[in-house]
Amino acid sequence: MASSSIISLPIVVQSHRSTLSALPKLSASKIPVRQYHAFLLKRAPIFRRPYSLTQFSGVLGLPSTRKYPVPERGLYSICFYNPKEKSKSRFEGKETVLEWPILKRWDVPWQWQTVSLSMFACAISFVLTGLVQAAVTSYLGLQIGELSLDEKAELLFVDQAILTAIVLGVIYGFTSTFQPLPEDLFCYDPKEPFSLRKGWLLWAGVGLAGSLLAITLTGAVMTFFSGETPQRETDALVRLLPLIGSSNISTACLVGITGVLAPMLEETVFRGFLMVSLTKWCPTPISVLLSAALFAIAHLTPGEFPQLFVLGIALGFSYAQTRNLLTPITIHALWNSGVILILTFLQLQGYDIRELLQAS
């Protein structure tokens, strides 16, 4: 009789301090091996149950009559999941229109005060750098008219390198206080150049072809309405004509200025900082248009504004697609250095470049 009563008792799981009663069906040997994580979802209505903890005491480990009441408890819903399992959703890998990279905004950590002060500081740095360089040249007794063509080209390269370093330093100084920055801010990533979605070299080719087509159409429309051939980038080129094709050193310096330093400076300021900052308050397409307009105005050539504005739009959308500054820098570099190399080739072939530019 005593043995039968012992068998009918539930299994007692004992720890070093207290015990909890459990049914034989909930044996620990039947718990699944796979590890799951649980998180709280919802609290259900509270109800009372006569739970108690029974403490063992005595030499034989028999339960004492002292009971410890369990405080009022609520029932909670708990969800178990395995973090290693991938989602089987049929929407995995699909994107909506709003998730296209070309329409996404950047996560900009600074406010409009930083944007305004940074752009103002860049403009002041540009002016002051030119004045300081002129003063230093005069102080050193260098006469620009007496320099050879190669020396003039080298001096222009040094001036552009100093200007680029100073202006980029200003941008870095204003944004460094917000470190660490998001990964897609000031990104120069040479990886996966031909990726269909974010390949910087692939989309640079697409952007360059699109900009050429758009500028050609813009010129045709302006000619149709005004009856005159629109002014092109002849002002800057006329100042560089004596250096074009004069020697290999001059050509290398001009390509370094127009194909490396100037694109890196302008794209970092107008696309990498200004356009990205505007997306904090404006949709990305509007930010592209605003930055393109300021980019065209900054060149101080009103006759070239339509072409520069269209070029800025192509640069902006190409950058928005890849979120990699190497894309607009490559387009800008190919545009500038391509013109220099073509004119150099024509100069070596005996063509009158000045006459060709005036005729165009």
C-alpha positions as CSV (number, residue, x, y, z in Angstrom):
1,M,0.0,0.0,0.0
2,A,2.8,2.4,0.8
3,S,4.6,1.5,-2.4
4,S,1.6,2.3,-4.6
5,S,1.2,5.7,-3.1
6,I,4.9,6.5,-3.8
7,I,4.5,5.5,-7.4
8,S,1.5,7.7,-8.0
9,L,3.4,10.8,-6.7
10,P,4.8,13.2,-9.4
11,I,8.5,13.2,-10.0
12,V,10.3,15.7,-7.8
13,V,13.2,17.6,-9.5
14,Q,15.5,18.8,-6.7
15,S,18.1,21.6,-6.7
16,H,20.5,22.6,-4.0
17,R,18.0,25.0,-2.5
18,S,14.4,24.3,-3.6
19,T,12.3,22.0,-5.7
20,L,9.5,22.3,-8.2
21,S,7.0,19.7,-9.1
22,A,6.7,18.5,-12.7
23,L,4.7,15.8,-14.4
24,P,6.5,12.7,-15.8
25,K,5.4,13.6,-19.4
26,L,7.5,16.8,-19.3
27,S,10.7,14.9,-18.8
28,A,13.9,16.8,-19.7
29,S,15.0,14.0,-22.0
30,K,12.2,14.9,-24.4
31,I,13.1,18.6,-24.8
32,P,14.3,19.3,-28.4
33,V,18.0,19.8,-28.8
34,R,17.7,22.8,-31.2
35,Q,18.4,26.1,-29.5
36,Y,15.8,28.8,-29.8
37,H,15.6,32.4,-28.7
38,A,12.5,33.7,-27.0
39,F,11.2,37.2,-26.7
40,L,8.2,38.7,-25.0
41,L,5.2,39.6,-27.1
42,K,2.2,40.4,-24.9
43,R,0.9,40.2,-21.4
44,A,-2.3,38.3,-20.9
45,P,-4.8,39.1,-18.1
46,I,-3.5,38.4,-14.6
47,F,-4.9,35.5,-12.6
48,R,-4.1,33.8,-9.3
49,R,-2.9,30.3,-8.8
50,P,-2.1,28.6,-5.5
51,Y,1.5,27.9,-6.4
52,S,4.1,27.5,-3.6
53,L,7.7,26.6,-3.1
54,T,8.4,23.7,-0.7
55,Q,11.9,23.7,0.9
56,F,13.5,20.4,1.9
57,S,14.9,20.2,5.4
58,G,15.9,17.5,7.9
59,V,18.4,14.7,7.6
60,L,16.2,12.5,5.3
61,G,15.4,15.4,3.0
62,L,11.7,15.3,3.8
63,P,9.7,18.4,3.0
64,S,9.0,20.9,5.8
65,T,5.6,22.3,6.5
66,R,6.8,25.9,5.9
67,K,5.6,27.3,2.6
68,Y,6.6,30.4,0.6
69,P,3.8,32.0,-1.3
70,V,4.5,32.8,-4.9
71,P,3.6,36.5,-5.8
72,E,0.9,37.2,-8.2
73,R,1.9,36.3,-11.7
74,G,0.7,37.2,-15.2
75,L,0.6,35.1,-18.3
76,Y,2.8,36.2,-21.1
77,S,2.9,35.2,-24.7
78,I,6.4,34.1,-25.8
79,C,7.6,33.6,-29.4
80,F,10.5,31.2,-30.1
81,Y,12.6,31.5,-33.2
82,N,15.9,30.1,-34.6
83,P,18.2,33.0,-35.6
84,K,20.1,30.7,-37.9
85,E,17.2,29.9,-40.1
86,K,16.7,32.2,-43.1
87,S,13.3,33.6,-43.9
88,K,11.3,31.7,-46.4
89,S,9.1,34.7,-47.3
90,R,8.2,35.0,-50.9
91,F,9.1,38.7,-50.7
92,E,12.7,38.0,-49.9
93,G,15.1,39.7,-52.3
94,K,12.4,41.8,-53.9
95,E,12.3,45.6,-53.7
96,T,9.6,48.2,-54.1
97,V,10.0,51.3,-56.1
98,L,10.7,53.3,-53.0
99,E,13.7,51.0,-52.2
100,W,15.5,51.7,-55.4
101,P,19.0,53.2,-54.6
102,I,18.5,56.1,-57.0
103,L,15.5,57.3,-54.9
104,K,16.8,56.6,-51.4
105,R,17.9,59.4,-49.1
106,W,21.1,59.4,-47.1
107,D,21.2,59.2,-43.3
108,V,22.8,62.7,-42.8
109,P,23.9,63.3,-39.1
110,W,24.4,67.1,-39.4
111,Q,22.0,70.0,-39.6
112,W,21.6,72.9,-42.0
113,Q,24.0,75.1,-40.0
114,T,26.8,72.7,-40.8
115,V,25.9,72.6,-44.5
116,S,25.8,76.4,-44.7
117,L,29.0,77.0,-42.8
118,S,30.8,74.3,-44.8
119,M,29.8,75.7,-48.2
120,F,30.7,79.2,-47.1
121,A,34.0,78.0,-45.8
122,C,34.8,76.2,-49.1
123,A,34.0,79.4,-51.0
124,I,36.2,81.5,-48.7
125,S,39.0,78.9,-48.9
126,F,38.9,79.0,-52.7
127,V,39.2,82.8,-52.8
128,L,41.9,83.0,-50.1
129,T,43.9,80.2,-51.6
130,G,44.1,82.1,-54.9
131,L,45.1,85.3,-53.2
132,V,47.8,83.6,-51.1
133,Q,49.2,81.8,-54.1
134,A,49.4,85.1,-56.0
135,A,51.1,86.7,-53.1
136,V,53.6,83.9,-52.7
137,T,54.4,83.9,-56.4
138,S,55.1,87.6,-56.3
139,Y,57.1,87.3,-53.1
140,L,59.3,84.6,-54.6
141,G,59.9,86.9,-57.6
142,L,58.4,84.5,-60.1
143,Q,57.2,86.2,-63.3
144,I,54.5,84.1,-64.9
145,G,55.2,85.6,-68.4
146,E,58.8,84.5,-68.2
147,L,58.1,80.9,-67.3
148,S,58.3,78.2,-69.9
149,L,55.2,76.3,-70.9
150,D,56.2,73.2,-68.8
151,E,56.8,75.4,-65.8
152,K,53.4,77.1,-66.2
153,A,51.8,73.7,-66.4
154,E,53.6,72.5,-63.3
155,L,52.7,75.6,-61.4
156,L,49.0,75.1,-62.3
157,F,49.2,71.6,-61.1
158,V,50.7,72.6,-57.8
159,D,48.1,75.4,-57.3
160,Q,45.2,72.9,-58.0
161,A,46.7,70.3,-55.7
162,I,46.9,72.9,-52.8
163,L,43.4,74.1,-53.5
164,T,42.0,70.5,-53.5
165,A,43.8,69.7,-50.2
166,I,42.5,72.8,-48.5
167,V,38.9,72.6,-49.5
168,L,38.7,68.8,-48.8
169,G,40.3,69.5,-45.5
170,V,37.6,72.1,-44.7
171,I,34.9,69.5,-45.5
172,Y,36.6,66.9,-43.4
173,G,37.0,69.4,-40.5
174,F,33.3,70.1,-40.4
175,T,32.1,66.5,-40.7
176,S,34.7,64.8,-38.6
177,T,32.9,65.8,-35.4
178,F,30.0,63.4,-36.5
179,Q,32.2,60.3,-36.6
180,P,31.5,57.5,-37.1
181,L,29.7,58.4,-40.3
182,P,27.4,56.0,-42.2
183,E,29.1,53.8,-44.7
184,D,27.6,55.4,-47.8
185,L,28.9,58.9,-46.9
186,F,32.1,59.9,-48.7
187,C,32.4,56.4,-50.0
188,Y,35.3,55.7,-52.5
189,D,34.9,52.0,-53.0
190,P,36.8,50.4,-56.0
191,K,35.2,47.0,-55.5
192,E,32.8,45.4,-57.9
193,P,33.2,47.9,-60.7
194,F,30.8,46.1,-63.1
195,S,28.1,45.1,-60.7
196,L,24.7,45.5,-62.3
197,R,23.2,47.3,-59.3
198,K,26.1,49.4,-57.9
199,G,29.0,48.9,-60.3
200,W,30.7,52.3,-60.2
201,L,32.5,51.8,-63.6
202,L,29.5,50.4,-65.3
203,W,27.2,53.2,-64.2
204,A,30.0,55.7,-65.0
205,G,29.8,54.5,-68.6
206,V,26.0,54.8,-68.5
207,G,26.2,58.2,-67.0
208,L,28.8,59.5,-69.5
209,A,26.7,58.3,-72.4
210,G,23.6,59.8,-71.0
211,S,25.3,63.1,-70.3
212,L,26.7,63.3,-73.8
213,L,23.3,62.6,-75.3
214,A,21.6,65.1,-72.9
215,I,24.1,67.9,-73.6
216,T,23.7,67.4,-77.3
217,L,19.9,67.6,-77.1
218,T,20.2,70.7,-74.9
219,G,22.4,72.4,-77.4
220,A,20.0,71.5,-80.2
221,V,17.1,72.9,-78.3
222,M,18.9,76.1,-77.5
223,T,19.9,76.5,-81.1
224,F,16.4,75.9,-82.2
225,F,14.9,78.6,-80.0
226,S,17.7,81.2,-80.1
227,G,18.9,80.6,-83.6
228,E,22.5,80.8,-82.5
229,T,25.0,78.1,-81.5
230,P,25.2,77.9,-77.7
231,Q,28.5,78.8,-76.1
232,R,30.5,75.8,-75.0
233,E,33.4,75.4,-72.6
234,T,35.7,77.6,-74.7
235,D,36.6,80.2,-72.0
236,A,38.6,77.8,-69.8
237,L,40.0,76.0,-72.8
238,V,41.2,79.2,-74.5
239,R,43.3,79.9,-71.4
240,L,44.9,76.5,-71.6
241,L,45.4,76.5,-75.4
242,P,49.1,77.4,-75.2
243,L,49.7,74.3,-72.9
244,I,47.7,71.8,-74.9
245,G,50.0,69.6,-76.9
246,S,53.1,71.6,-76.1
247,S,54.9,68.7,-74.5
248,N,54.4,65.5,-72.6
249,I,54.9,67.2,-69.3
250,S,52.3,69.9,-70.0
251,T,49.8,67.2,-71.2
252,A,50.4,65.1,-68.1
253,C,49.9,68.1,-65.8
254,L,46.7,69.2,-67.6
255,V,45.3,65.6,-67.4
256,G,46.2,65.5,-63.7
257,I,44.4,68.8,-63.1
258,T,41.3,68.2,-65.2
259,G,41.1,64.4,-64.8
260,V,42.1,63.8,-61.2
261,L,42.2,66.8,-58.9
262,A,39.3,68.9,-60.2
263,P,36.8,66.0,-60.4
264,M,37.8,64.7,-56.9
265,L,37.3,68.2,-55.5
266,E,34.1,69.2,-57.2
267,E,32.4,65.8,-56.9
268,T,33.2,65.5,-53.2
269,V,31.9,69.0,-52.5
270,F,28.8,69.1,-54.7
271,R,27.7,65.5,-54.8
272,G,29.4,63.9,-51.8
273,F,28.5,66.7,-49.4
274,L,26.0,69.2,-50.7
275,M,23.6,66.8,-52.6
276,V,23.7,64.2,-49.9
277,S,23.0,66.9,-47.2
278,L,20.0,68.2,-49.2
279,T,18.4,64.8,-49.1
280,K,17.8,65.4,-45.3
281,W,15.1,67.8,-46.3
282,C,14.3,67.2,-50.0
283,P,13.7,64.0,-52.0
284,T,16.7,62.8,-53.8
285,P,15.7,64.0,-57.4
286,I,15.1,67.5,-56.0
287,S,18.5,67.4,-54.3
288,V,20.1,66.3,-57.6
289,L,18.6,69.3,-59.4
290,L,19.6,71.8,-56.7
291,S,23.1,70.6,-56.4
292,A,23.4,70.6,-60.2
293,A,22.3,74.2,-60.4
294,L,24.8,75.3,-57.8
295,F,27.5,73.3,-59.5
296,A,26.8,75.1,-62.8
297,I,26.7,78.5,-61.1
298,A,30.0,77.9,-59.3
299,H,31.8,77.7,-62.6
300,L,31.1,81.5,-63.2
301,T,30.4,80.9,-66.9
302,P,26.7,82.0,-67.6
303,G,26.9,81.0,-71.2
304,E,27.7,77.4,-70.2
305,F,25.1,77.1,-67.5
306,P,22.6,74.8,-69.5
307,Q,25.3,72.3,-70.4
308,L,26.9,72.3,-66.9
309,F,23.4,72.0,-65.4
310,V,22.6,68.9,-67.5
311,L,26.0,67.4,-66.8
312,G,25.4,68.0,-63.0
313,I,22.1,66.1,-63.3
314,A,23.8,63.1,-64.9
315,L,26.5,63.2,-62.3
316,G,24.0,63.4,-59.5
317,F,21.7,60.5,-60.6
318,S,24.7,58.3,-61.3
319,Y,26.0,58.9,-57.8
320,A,22.5,58.3,-56.3
321,Q,22.4,54.9,-58.1
322,T,25.7,53.6,-56.8
323,R,26.2,55.8,-53.7
324,N,29.9,55.6,-54.6
325,L,31.8,58.8,-55.3
326,L,34.0,57.0,-57.8
327,T,31.1,57.0,-60.2
328,P,30.7,60.8,-60.7
329,I,34.4,61.3,-60.4
330,T,35.0,58.9,-63.3
331,I,32.4,60.6,-65.4
332,H,33.8,64.0,-64.6
333,A,37.4,62.9,-65.2
334,L,36.5,61.3,-68.6
335,W,34.7,64.4,-69.6
336,N,37.5,66.8,-68.8
337,S,40.5,64.8,-69.7
338,G,38.8,63.4,-72.8
339,V,38.5,67.0,-74.1
340,I,42.2,67.7,-73.3
341,L,43.3,64.5,-75.0
342,I,41.2,65.0,-78.1
343,L,42.5,68.6,-78.5
344,T,46.0,67.4,-78.0
345,F,45.6,64.8,-80.7
346,L,44.2,67.4,-83.1
347,Q,47.0,69.8,-82.3
348,L,49.6,67.2,-83.1
349,Q,47.8,66.5,-86.4
350,G,48.2,70.1,-87.4
351,Y,44.7,71.5,-86.8
352,D,44.2,75.0,-85.5
353,I,42.5,74.3,-82.1
354,R,41.5,77.9,-81.5
355,E,39.7,78.1,-84.9
356,L,38.0,74.8,-84.1
357,L,36.8,76.0,-80.7
358,Q,35.5,79.3,-82.1
359,A,33.7,77.4,-84.9
360,S,32.1,75.0,-82.5
